């Protein structure tokens, strides 16, 4: 909402378990935060990266990104 600072955030890759992520400044205490997320070990193809954040009032926000990793077979069916 317009008044509550963020409290926590999580990320999930391809529907796997959620894991905590932390703001770049190390503390979730503002209404706006910057997160740098590195996703490793994704094979070629499409992947869904989900982000979930909560504020101190208990509100949740959810976002997702579709990423495509090049590679694999050069032939197409």
MOPENOR-V643181 format. One record per pair of residues at least 6 apart in sequence whose ideal C-beta (glycine too) atoms are under 8 Angstrom apart, sorted by the first residue. I is the first residue (numbers start at 1). J is the second residue. Records with the same first field share a line. If there is no record, write none. Layout:
# MOPENOR-V643181
I=J / J
This chain:
# MOPENOR-V643181
1=55 / 57 / 59
2=31
3=31 / 57
4=31 / 55 / 56 / 57 / 59
5=28 / 29 / 30 / 31 / 55 / 56
6=23 / 28 / 29 / 30 / 31 / 32 / 33 / 53 / 54 / 55 / 56
7=28 / 54 / 55 / 56
8=20 / 28 / 53 / 54
9=20 / 21 / 22 / 23 / 28 / 33 / 35 / 51 / 52 / 53 / 54
10=18 / 19 / 20 / 21 / 51 / 52 / 53
11=18 / 19 / 21 / 37 / 39 / 49 / 50 / 51 / 52
12=18 / 19 / 49 / 50 / 52
13=39 / 42 / 47 / 48 / 49 / 50
14=42 / 47 / 48
15=48 / 50
18=52
21=35 / 37 / 51
22=28 / 35
23=33 / 34 / 35
24=33 / 34 / 35 / 36
25=33 / 34
31=55
35=51
37=49 / 51
39=47 / 49 / 67
42=67 / 69
43=69 / 71 / 72
44=69 / 70 / 71 / 72
45=68 / 69 / 72
46=66 / 67 / 68 / 69
47=66 / 67 / 68 / 69
48=64 / 65 / 66
49=64 / 65 / 66 / 67
50=62 / 63 / 64
51=62 / 63 / 64 / 65
52=60 / 61 / 62
53=60 / 61
54=60 / 61
